[in-house]
C-alpha cells in the first residue's frame, strides 16, 4: 500500500490583485498615503551607476503629485536630499467611463 502525503501547492495569485508594479510606461491611478489619487506611471531613470525604474506623473503638470516629486518623479533622494513619498497602491485606469 502506498503512503500518500499531502503536498503543499504554491499559493494562487488573485487575478484581481495587480502585481507590485505596473509595466513600464503604463499610466495607472496611484494612491498616496494621505489618500490623494492621480495618474502616474513607472519610467526608467538613468542614474550615475546605471539606472532604475521610478514612479513619475503621467502628466508633467499633475497638480496632485507631492511637491517632493521633483520634476514629477518619485526620487530615492530628491533635490532637498530626502526620499520622495511613495504611492501605497495603484490600479489600472478605469476606461469604462
N, C-alpha and C positions, 0 to 999 in steps of 0.2 A: 504494500500500500504506500502510495506517495505521500510525503509530508507537504502539505500546502501552507504557505506562509503569505500573509498579506504583503503586498508590495506597495510602497508609498509612491504615488504618482505626483509629478510636478504640478504645482498649482495652475489652474486655468485662468488666464488673464480675462478680465471683464472687458468685452468688446466695447462697452460704453465708456470705459475709463481710458483716456488718452495716455500715450507714453509720456515719460518725464518731460520731453521737449518735442515740439513740432519739427517737421523737416525745415531745413534752412530756407529762407526767403519765402516762407508761407505766412501770410497775415492771419493772425488769430486775435481773440479777445483775451487780454490778461487781466487778472485781478491782483491789486496791490494789497499789502497788509491792512491799510485803512479802508478797504472796500471799494476804492476807486477802480473803475474799469476803463480800458481804452485799447485801441488796436496797436499791436506790436508784432514783431517777428524776430526770429533768430537770424543773425547775419554772421559772416566770417570777418573777424577783425584782425588785421596784421599787427603783430607786436614786434618788439626788438628781437625776441627769441625766435619766434616762428609765426604763431597766430592761434586764434581760438574763437569759438562761437560766443556770441553775446546777444542779449536782448537789445532791441532797438525799436524806436517808434516806427509804425508803418507809414506815418505822415510826419515829415520833418517839423511841421508846425503844430504838433499834437499839444493842445493846451492842458491836458490832464496828466501828462507824464511828470514824474517828480523832477524838481529842479536839480537834483543830484545826478540826473541822467545827462551829463554834459554832451552837447551836440546830439541829443536824442538817443544816447547809448548808455546802457547799464554797465558801468565800469567796475572792475575789481578795485581800482583806486582811481577816483576821478580827479579833476583839476585841483580840488581842495585837499587831495590826499586821503580821502575817505572812501570807503566802499559804498557804491550806489545801492539803493534799496531795490531788492529783487522782487519780482512777482511771486505770489504764493500759489497761483493756479492759472491755467489757461484752458480755453475751449475753442473749438472751431467757430468761425463767424457764422451766425445764423443767416442763411441765404434764402430762407422761406418767407422773408418779409417781416 
